[in-house]
Each structure stands twice: as structure tokens, then as C-alpha cells.
């Protein structure tokens, strides 16, 4: 009997989750990873919801650095809105260790991982040819999980996005002086599409950064000088995030997209590990059904709820960004006591659903009334 073969292009979390699931289902899976070491380079703040990480990877002590019980949002006027939970709702992870954990899961399930092997092209056919510098191999299905580069994505589906992602600069610092079980967000006057943030790793170390279209390093250094004047910088990187919602392509047939290359990122924060991992579970199920039963459409159906939340979050953000100052939102949330509501219904990964669930109660209605007043002033 001829083995049914699936290629996964990219050894990040989304690709590894898909590889693990397909290998566990009995397919011959090959992961092509262009870097020599899984998990490098690290391009992430490492903050993930407990519920989301449990669904895509499990919770293992080896990659857990910190537990987060709250968040503090600060307006440009210095007002704060604080969320505090009785138990950890998020964790800070060592991204390299997390990726290694997922790689070990995929390997244990029977997948093969080819490190240092970049894919230069995919030729569609009855069986698809995955082309590397060493040659080409034939596969029955291909999952493209190449990350934010999107080179293969554009060659296979055109450009489904229309504009580049948002540059982000992140620093590793010591002497942060923050409470270690909270994350911090500041809305700065000099940032219009994003915010600045701090994610403590422990009492001494934190990841801090911001995103903007221009002069990202210059503004990041300004942020460090203003918010952390006593800190020591131990390293930094510049990468990019995506805030403009998922692509509508790459959800059907035997060549599909998952993760950052599919725009499977949260439009408010840019986080994509959990969302991309959940979509990777759906993509793996889709490929299994397609190859075993010949039925298409599983992927599109399974991600419908996730895509609805991502798209509506983006629409709401775009509408609000032209009409409402984010600092007003922070202050109105504090005045309305919205923290009490969010403790009960908040979801770190599904932001639009959280908003809908927050409104049908007195505190939510008070917050909504304040937003309407701010629009009319």
C-alpha cells in the first residue's frame, strides 16, 4: 500500500501542531524548516492564554516561565484600568522550549522534520511537488505554515493582504520594577496603530516593546527611556505582526495555509500562536478528511467561528480608531467597573465575543453609554 504523504512547510507552532495531528492519524508527514534549530529566531512576547495553550500544546513546566493573573492598562493621561483574576489566566513561555516541545510531539507521532531545508517552490498537480535546493518530492497535500514571510503564500494564492505587516521592536531588559504576575499596556501619544507593553518573565527580567509603521527602533528607545529609565537592555530584535485579519484563501483543497502566513492573528494584539494553533488543528482535520474520504470544505467550516471573531474585531477596531481615543476607552472601563465583568466573561483569544458577552449587564451598559457620550462630544 502506497503511503499518503503530507508536507508541512514551516516548523513554527502552527506547522508543528498540524504535523503532530496528521502523523497521529497515520499519514506520512514531512516538515520542512529553513532554520537549523527549532524555535529560533524567537519572534514573540511569549504571552499565551492558559486555555489556548492547553488546547494546542498542553502545559509543561519545561517551557513555563511565569504565571499571569492580571493586566494594567494606562492611558496617555496616566489613568489606569486594572484586571485582576484569582487564578492564572495566562502564562509567559520560553518560546524556543515550547516549539521544541511541539517538535518532540510531532516526532513521537511519526513525523519527519528536515532542518535547514528551505522550500523554494510548490508546484501543484495530481500530486504536489515541494521544491528545495536539494531537489523535489511529491506529496498528496501541502500545509503552508511559512510565517510572516509569505513568499510561498504569494506564489500560490497571489497577495491576499494588500499591505505589509506592522514592524515591532522588542527588548529583553532587567530591573523592570514591575509586579511579575501582571502584564502592562501603555497607550502612547506617539503611537497610533498599536501600544507599548511589558511582559515580566520573573522579578528581574521582562520583555518590552511596541509596534509602529515608521521609526520603530527610535520610538522603542524613547519608550524605554521614559518608562524604564533604570533598566538594563540585554538584547533586542525587530520583527513584524499582523493586525488586519485572516485571508479568505488557503482554506480549501489539498494546499492550505495556517498560522501567520494566513493572517491568523488577533487584530488587537497581533498574537498568533494560539489562534494559529487552533486553526492548525482544523487544517489537519481537513486534510485527513479530504485524503481519506474525498470531502472538501472541513477547514473552512471548522474555522468559521474563529474567523468571524477575528474579522469583526478588526472591523470594530478600524471603526473605533477613527472615532474614539483608546485612552478614553481605558478610563471609561475603569469608571464603569468593567473589570468585574471581564473577570467572568473575558477571553484572551476571542476579543469580539468577549465584548458581546460584556455588554448585556449594568456595568457593560454603563461602559457602552460612556462610549456613546464620547462619540457625541
C-alpha positions as CSV (number, residue, x, y, z in Angstrom):
1,X,0.0,0.0,0.0
2,X,1.4,3.4,-1.0
3,X,1.7,5.8,1.9
4,X,-0.3,9.0,1.8
5,X,2.2,11.8,2.2
6,X,1.7,15.3,3.6
7,X,4.3,18.2,3.5
8,X,4.3,20.9,6.1
9,X,6.3,24.0,5.1
10,X,7.5,25.7,8.3
11,X,8.4,24.3,11.7
12,X,6.8,27.0,13.9
13,X,3.9,26.2,16.3
14,X,1.1,26.1,13.6
15,X,3.1,23.8,11.3
16,X,4.2,21.5,14.2
17,X,0.7,21.2,15.6
18,X,-0.6,20.3,12.1
19,X,2.2,17.8,11.6
20,X,1.6,16.2,15.0
21,X,-2.1,15.8,14.3
22,X,-1.6,14.3,10.8
23,X,1.1,12.0,11.9
24,X,-1.1,10.8,14.7
25,X,-3.7,10.0,12.1
26,X,-1.4,7.7,10.2
27,X,-0.1,10.0,7.4
28,X,3.5,10.2,6.4
29,X,4.4,13.7,7.3
30,X,7.5,15.7,6.4
31,X,8.1,19.1,8.0
32,X,10.5,21.4,6.1
33,X,12.1,24.0,8.4
34,X,14.6,26.5,6.9
35,X,16.4,27.3,10.2
36,X,18.8,24.9,11.8
37,X,17.2,25.0,15.2
38,X,13.6,24.7,16.1
39,X,12.3,27.8,17.9
40,X,15.0,30.2,16.6
41,X,14.9,33.0,16.0
42,X,12.4,33.9,18.7
43,X,9.9,36.5,17.5
44,X,7.3,36.6,20.3
45,X,6.5,38.2,23.6
46,X,5.7,34.7,24.8
47,X,2.3,35.6,26.5
48,X,-0.4,32.9,25.9
49,X,-3.8,32.2,27.4
50,X,-3.8,29.1,29.7
51,X,-6.9,27.7,28.0
52,X,-5.5,28.2,24.5
53,X,-2.1,26.8,25.2
54,X,-3.6,23.8,26.9
55,X,-5.6,23.1,23.8
56,X,-2.7,23.2,21.3
57,X,0.3,22.0,23.3
58,X,-0.6,21.1,26.8
59,X,1.0,22.8,29.8
60,X,4.6,21.6,30.6
61,X,6.8,23.0,33.3
62,X,9.8,22.9,30.9
63,X,8.5,25.9,28.9
64,X,6.6,27.8,31.5
65,X,8.4,30.9,32.9
66,X,5.7,32.9,34.6
67,X,2.0,32.8,35.5
68,X,-0.1,35.9,34.8
69,X,-3.1,36.9,37.0
70,X,-3.8,40.4,35.8
71,X,-3.2,43.3,33.4
72,X,-2.8,47.0,33.8
73,X,-3.8,49.4,31.0
74,X,-2.6,53.0,31.3
75,X,-4.0,55.9,29.2
76,X,-1.9,58.8,27.9
77,X,-3.3,60.9,30.8
78,X,-2.0,58.4,33.3
79,X,-5.3,56.9,34.3
80,X,-5.3,53.1,34.7
81,X,-7.7,50.2,34.3
82,X,-6.6,47.0,36.1
83,X,-7.8,43.5,35.6
84,X,-7.1,41.0,38.4
85,X,-8.0,37.3,38.4
86,X,-8.0,34.9,41.3
87,X,-6.0,32.3,39.3
88,X,-3.6,32.5,36.4
89,X,-5.3,33.2,33.1
90,X,-2.1,33.4,31.0
91,X,1.5,32.2,31.1
92,X,4.8,33.6,29.8
93,X,6.5,30.8,27.9
94,X,10.0,30.2,26.7
95,X,9.1,30.2,23.0
96,X,12.1,28.0,22.0
97,X,11.3,25.4,24.5
98,X,7.6,25.5,23.5
99,X,8.5,24.9,19.9
100,X,10.8,22.1,20.9
101,X,8.0,20.5,22.9
102,X,5.7,20.7,19.9
103,X,8.5,19.3,17.6
104,X,9.0,16.3,20.0
105,X,5.3,15.7,20.0
106,X,5.3,15.6,16.2
107,X,8.4,13.4,16.1
108,X,6.8,11.0,18.6
109,X,3.7,10.8,16.5
110,X,5.9,9.7,13.5
111,X,6.6,12.9,11.6
112,X,9.9,13.7,10.0
113,X,11.5,17.1,10.5
114,X,14.1,18.3,8.0
115,X,16.0,21.2,9.5
116,X,18.0,23.7,7.4
117,X,15.8,22.9,4.4
118,X,14.0,25.9,2.9
119,X,11.3,25.3,0.4
120,X,11.7,27.4,-2.8
121,X,8.5,26.5,-4.5
122,X,5.4,24.3,-4.6
123,X,4.1,23.0,-7.9
124,X,0.5,21.9,-7.9
125,X,-0.6,18.8,-9.7
126,X,-2.3,15.5,-9.1
127,X,0.4,15.2,-6.5
128,X,2.2,18.4,-5.5
129,X,5.9,18.9,-5.9
130,X,7.7,20.5,-2.9
131,X,10.9,22.0,-4.3
132,X,14.0,22.6,-2.1
133,X,17.6,23.4,-3.2
134,X,18.3,19.7,-2.9
135,X,15.5,18.6,-5.3
136,X,11.8,18.0,-5.2
137,X,9.5,15.5,-3.6
138,X,5.9,14.5,-4.3
139,X,3.1,14.9,-1.7
140,X,-0.6,14.3,-1.7
141,X,-1.2,17.5,0.3
142,X,0.7,20.6,1.4
143,X,0.2,22.7,4.5
144,X,2.0,26.0,4.2
145,X,3.0,27.4,7.6
146,X,5.8,29.7,6.5
147,X,5.2,32.5,8.9
148,X,5.2,36.2,8.1
149,X,7.5,36.0,5.1
150,X,4.6,34.8,2.9
151,X,6.7,34.2,-0.2
152,X,5.1,30.8,-1.0
153,X,1.7,32.2,0.0
154,X,2.0,34.9,-2.7
155,X,3.3,32.4,-5.3
156,X,0.4,30.1,-4.7
157,X,-2.5,32.4,-3.9
158,X,-1.4,35.9,-5.0
159,X,-1.3,38.6,-2.4
160,X,-4.4,38.2,-0.2
161,X,-3.5,41.0,2.2
162,X,-2.6,44.2,0.2
163,X,-0.2,45.8,2.7
164,X,2.8,44.8,4.7
165,X,2.7,43.8,8.4
166,X,3.5,46.2,11.2
167,X,7.1,46.4,12.4
168,X,7.6,45.6,16.1
169,X,10.7,46.1,18.3
170,X,11.1,44.1,21.4
171,X,13.7,44.3,24.1
172,X,14.8,42.0,26.9
173,X,15.5,44.1,29.9
174,X,16.5,43.6,33.6
175,X,15.5,45.8,36.5
176,X,11.9,46.3,35.3
177,X,10.4,47.1,38.7
178,X,7.0,45.7,37.9
179,X,4.8,43.2,39.6
180,X,5.7,39.9,38.0
181,X,2.2,38.4,37.8
182,X,0.8,41.3,35.7
183,X,1.2,42.4,32.1
184,X,1.3,46.1,31.3
185,X,0.0,48.2,28.4
186,X,0.5,51.9,27.8
187,X,-1.2,54.0,25.1
188,X,1.4,56.5,24.0
189,X,0.8,59.8,22.2
190,X,3.3,58.9,19.6
191,X,1.7,55.5,18.6
192,X,-1.4,55.4,16.5
193,X,-1.8,51.7,15.5
194,X,-0.6,49.9,18.5
195,X,0.7,50.4,22.1
196,X,3.7,49.8,24.2
197,X,3.8,46.8,26.6
198,X,5.8,44.9,29.2
199,X,5.6,41.2,29.9
200,X,7.5,40.2,33.0
201,X,9.4,36.9,32.9
202,X,10.4,37.0,36.6
203,X,11.2,39.6,39.2
204,X,14.3,40.7,37.3
205,X,13.6,40.2,33.5
206,X,10.9,41.4,31.2
207,X,10.1,41.6,27.5
208,X,9.1,45.1,26.5
209,X,8.3,46.7,23.2
210,X,6.0,48.5,20.8
211,X,4.9,48.5,17.1
212,X,4.6,51.3,14.6
213,X,5.0,51.9,10.8
214,X,8.0,54.2,11.0
215,X,11.0,54.8,13.2
216,X,10.2,51.7,15.3
217,X,13.6,51.5,16.9
218,X,13.8,55.2,17.6
219,X,10.4,55.1,19.3
220,X,11.2,51.9,21.2
221,X,14.2,53.6,22.7
222,X,12.1,56.6,23.7
223,X,9.7,54.2,25.4
224,X,12.5,52.5,27.3
225,X,13.9,55.9,28.4
226,X,10.6,57.2,29.6
227,X,9.1,54.0,31.2
228,X,12.2,52.1,32.3
229,X,15.0,54.7,33.0
230,X,16.8,52.3,35.3
231,X,16.6,49.2,33.2
232,X,19.4,47.4,31.5
233,X,19.0,46.2,27.9
234,X,20.1,42.6,27.4
235,X,19.0,42.2,23.8
236,X,16.5,43.2,21.2
237,X,15.0,42.2,17.8
238,X,12.8,43.8,15.2
239,X,10.1,41.6,13.6
240,X,6.6,42.2,12.4
241,X,3.0,41.5,13.4
242,X,-0.3,41.3,11.6
243,X,-3.4,43.2,12.7
244,X,-5.5,43.1,9.5
245,X,-7.5,39.9,9.8
246,X,-7.2,36.4,8.1
247,X,-7.0,35.6,4.5
248,X,-10.1,34.1,2.8
249,X,-7.9,31.9,0.6
250,X,-6.0,28.7,1.5
251,X,-8.9,27.1,3.3
252,X,-9.9,24.6,0.6
253,X,-8.3,21.8,-1.4
254,X,-5.1,19.9,-0.8
255,X,-2.8,23.0,-0.5
256,X,-3.8,25.1,2.6
257,X,-2.4,27.9,4.7
258,X,-2.1,28.1,8.5
259,X,-0.6,30.5,11.0
260,X,0.9,33.9,10.3
261,X,1.0,33.4,6.6
262,X,-2.8,33.0,6.7
263,X,-3.2,36.1,8.8
264,X,-4.4,34.1,11.7
265,X,-3.5,36.7,14.3
266,X,-5.5,38.7,16.8
267,X,-6.3,42.2,15.3
268,X,-5.9,43.9,18.7
269,X,-2.5,42.4,19.8
270,X,-1.1,40.6,16.8
271,X,-0.7,37.4,18.8
272,X,-1.0,34.3,16.6
273,X,0.4,31.2,18.4
274,X,-2.9,30.1,20.0
275,X,-5.1,31.3,17.2
276,X,-2.8,29.8,14.5
277,X,-2.6,26.6,16.6
278,X,-6.3,26.2,16.8
279,X,-6.6,26.8,13.0
280,X,-3.8,24.2,12.5
281,X,-5.9,21.6,14.3
282,X,-8.7,22.4,11.9
283,X,-6.4,22.3,8.9
284,X,-5.1,18.9,9.9
285,X,-8.6,17.6,10.3
286,X,-9.5,19.0,6.9
287,X,-6.5,17.3,5.1
288,X,-7.3,14.0,6.8
289,X,-11.0,14.1,5.7
290,X,-10.0,15.2,2.2
291,X,-7.4,12.4,1.7
292,X,-9.4,9.7,3.4
293,X,-12.9,10.5,2.2
294,X,-12.5,12.9,-0.6
295,X,-14.7,15.6,1.1
296,X,-13.6,19.2,0.9
297,X,-14.6,22.2,3.0
298,X,-13.8,20.9,6.5
299,X,-11.2,23.6,7.2
300,X,-13.4,26.5,6.2
301,X,-16.3,25.1,8.3
302,X,-14.2,24.5,11.4
303,X,-12.6,27.9,11.5
304,X,-15.8,29.8,10.7
305,X,-16.2,30.9,14.3
306,X,-12.6,31.9,14.8
307,X,-12.6,33.9,11.5
308,X,-15.8,35.6,12.4
309,X,-14.3,36.8,15.7
310,X,-11.1,38.0,14.0
311,X,-12.9,39.8,11.2
312,X,-15.4,41.5,13.5
313,X,-12.7,42.5,15.9
314,X,-10.8,44.1,13.0
315,X,-13.9,45.9,11.8
316,X,-14.7,47.3,15.2
317,X,-11.1,48.4,15.8
318,X,-10.9,50.1,12.4
319,X,-14.2,51.9,13.1
320,X,-13.3,52.9,16.7
321,X,-9.7,54.0,15.8
322,X,-11.2,56.9,13.7
323,X,-13.7,58.0,16.3
324,X,-12.6,57.0,19.9
325,X,-9.3,57.8,21.7
326,X,-8.0,54.5,23.2
327,X,-7.3,56.4,26.4
328,X,-11.0,57.2,26.7
329,X,-11.8,53.5,26.5
330,X,-9.3,52.8,29.3
331,X,-10.9,55.5,31.5
332,X,-14.5,54.6,30.7
333,X,-13.8,50.9,31.5
334,X,-12.4,51.9,34.9
335,X,-15.3,54.2,35.7
336,X,-17.9,51.6,34.7
337,X,-16.2,48.8,36.8
338,X,-15.8,46.7,33.7
339,X,-13.1,44.6,35.4
340,X,-15.8,42.8,37.3
341,X,-17.5,41.8,34.1
342,X,-14.3,40.8,32.3
343,X,-13.2,38.6,35.2
344,X,-16.3,36.5,34.4
345,X,-16.5,36.5,30.6
346,X,-13.1,37.6,29.3
347,X,-11.4,35.5,26.7
348,X,-7.8,36.5,25.7
349,X,-8.2,34.9,22.3
350,X,-11.7,35.8,21.2
351,X,-12.0,39.6,21.7
352,X,-15.2,40.3,19.8
353,X,-17.0,37.6,21.6
354,X,-15.7,39.0,24.9
355,X,-17.2,42.4,24.0
356,X,-20.6,40.9,23.1
357,X,-20.7,39.0,26.4
358,X,-19.6,42.0,28.4
359,X,-22.4,44.4,27.3
360,X,-25.7,42.7,28.5
361,X,-25.4,43.8,32.2
362,X,-25.4,47.1,34.1
363,X,-21.7,47.7,34.1
364,X,-21.4,46.8,30.4
365,X,-24.2,49.1,29.5
366,X,-22.6,51.9,31.6
367,X,-19.4,51.4,29.6
368,X,-21.3,51.5,26.3
369,X,-23.2,54.6,27.4
370,X,-19.9,56.3,28.1
371,X,-18.5,55.4,24.7
372,X,-21.6,56.8,23.0
373,X,-21.3,60.1,25.0
374,X,-17.6,60.3,23.9
375,X,-18.7,60.0,20.3
376,X,-21.2,62.8,20.6
377,X,-18.9,65.3,22.4
